[in-house]
Amino acid sequence: MKSLLYKFLFVSALFGAVACEDFETVNTDPNNPDVVPTNMIMAGAEKQIMDNVYDFWFSGRQCMVYTQYWAQRNYTEEDRYQIRESVNNNYFNYLYQGAANLETIIKLNTEAESAIKMSVYGNNANQIAAAKILKVWLYQLMTDTWGSIPYTEASKLKEGVYYPKYDDQTEIYKSLIAELTSAVNSINEDEPAFIGGDRIFEGDASKWKKFGNSLKCRLAIHISKVDSKWKTYIAEALASGVFESNKDNAVYAYSATAPEQCGFYIGCFVDRRNDFTITRTFVDILKGQKDTLNVKSHPWEGVSDPRLPLYTTARNGKYIGMPYGIPSNKVASAMRNAAPIWNNTNYTYDETKVPMILHNDFTVPLMTYAELQFIISEYKGFSKEEYQNGIRASLEYWSQLNGTPINSESEPINTAQANAYIEAVSTTVNAETVAMQKYIDLYMNGTEAWVEYRRTGYPTQLLKPGEISVVYGGEEIPFSTLSDTKGDIISRVKYPTNESTLNAQSFTDAVAKLQDGSNNYYSKMFWDVRTTSNPHPANK
């Protein structure tokens, strides 16, 4: 049985473009072309990928809870690593469908006959480069979720590859970096990447190039503890051109009009879910409040982060988050009543009463200038200038998402507030403070924040299994897991069970290489070299 993962290209499902049989030309229906224009494929691929990554399922029940940004208010099983297998199977499929669409763009712009037709939608080489860059972004997310996955043989159903092998993650990373280098070097900045359809950069080839190079910096920093070439990769990217300001950010802007609304809004106000709220852990970090339950310090104790009211809402005038990772039967009404309710209690949407992250037109971040500045700070030995640039860029980014520029003296964040905060958190600049500011900035980009915790071990303020989450009614209630993670935050997601039957031999070979030879949640990524004796290893 051929794997559903590679059974079809999702393009036809997205656009309803029914391929015609090879009849006489006069019998060809011009309203149902056999080849969909690449700008339409790009538009559909971008939306499909963003909808699947930034939603209440892949993000909400996985990455946002793994990084302890969010907790569930009612049923806490996923916070405690009891993952729904149907969700895992579905999203493994969905993300590969997105990759297949991007491969289609590359193919249509490569093959001579179709390339001529597709050139009217943008420069062929630029279209290929943009599709490759977004494909690298997607595969990085996928491999850092599951580990070794199908890569070189993926999306090759038409070539007769029905059971693709799982490539080792180390080889995938090498290929991704090489693909980014090739893509950015092929871009002609004097011509557009796409004429219409591109919701990330509006077809601007120069911005796609900056994104490709900035993404190369991200991949390089991921492997900085295991590959001595990481600085070379960053130096190459900087020389070629990276993000220069928030104007270059790789973001996907949703619309207030259906069906173009953000998945977080849809989950709360269309699907009428009331599952999520912000965690006590994250709120305490933003409030500058140390964890006395587990005797953990705070590097900026007493310093309140001006992004707090942008990230969440108050409840009864107070910012109190939900205890993280406790059993559902231990969640008391008092805990729910203290934490924010984001659906305005009756699922009525009022943007003045819900945080911007749930606005119907929320802009989701693929990668930002602020993140890049933190990467460069680490690249330069944790430099203060880039560290402060990153904080300022983050404050500006989140402030402007709310509609008010940072140089305004009105709320939410004015210049005086920004300056005071940056000064307060800059007394020490080191591995911990850079990682912690990056963590704060990466809010709503849970996939990347999860990578950074596993790579660096920061923030140490995040709860580990067994640590006390809350004291209620005189009882100390710890963060307890429902799956074995060897005493740490989850290291990976298990391979989907569908793969064990639909791609059995490749699945079996991949599982054999995991720790204990089992499909588990604790086998580390190759770039995660933390140990009990050395929880924060230095870069090579």
Secondary structure, 3 states (H helix, E strand, C coil): CCCHHHCCCCHHHHHCCCCCCCCCHHHCCCCCCCCCCHHHHHHHHHHHHHHHHCCCCCHHHHHHHHCCCEEECCCCCHHHCCCCHHHHHHHHHHHHHHHHHHHHHHHHCCCHHHHHHHHHHCCHHHHHHHHHHHHHHHHHHHHHHHCCEECCCCCCHHHCCCCCCEECHHHHHHHHHHHHHHHHHHCCCCCCCCCCCCCCCCCCHHHHHHHHHHHHHHHHHHCCCCCCCHHHHHHHHHHHCCCCCHHHCEEEECCCCCCCCCHHHHHHHHCCCCCEEEEHHHHHHHHCCCECCCCECCCCCCCCCCCHHHHCCCECCECCCECCCCCHHHCCHHHHHHCCCCCCCCCCCCCCCCCHHHCCCCEEEEECHHHHHHHHHHHCCCCHHHHHHHHHHHHHHHHHHCCCCCCCCCCCCCHHHHHHHHHHCCCCCCHHHHHHHHHHHCCCCHHHHHHHHHHHCCCCCCCCCCCEEEEECCEEEECCCCCCCCCCCCCCCCCCHHHHHHCHHHHHHHHHCCHHHCCCCCCCCCCCCCCCCCCCCCCC
